[in-house]
């Protein structure tokens, strides 16, 4: 079973490069961005799901993947 990692602030810089490294190694990556306009970054990586996470908005719903249970194989739609 592939491993999964959540990386925040992935629109640019070191976090964006980190997404590429983990995806290249076969990890499932949940990449968060702070602006809706950045949802397409990073693009083109097979095992990456990008979600909006606005840490400044206390009323915003925080998107979080459902953790796997013994009966939920393939819990993220990669």
C-alpha positions, 0 to 999 in steps of 0.5 A: 500500500502506498504511503500518504503525506500532507504537504502545506503551502505547495503553490511555490518554493520548497513545498512545491519541490517536495510534492514533486519528490514524494510523487516521483517516489510513488507516495500519495500526496495531499497538497494544500494551497492558500488561494483558490487561484493556486488549485492547479499547482502543482499540476500534472502529477499522478498521485497528487490531490490539491486542496484549498486550506485557508488557515486565516479563515477560522470559519472555513471548513477544513478539507481532510481526507478520511483515514483508511480503515480495515474495510476501506481499501483505496480511500483516496481517489488517486 
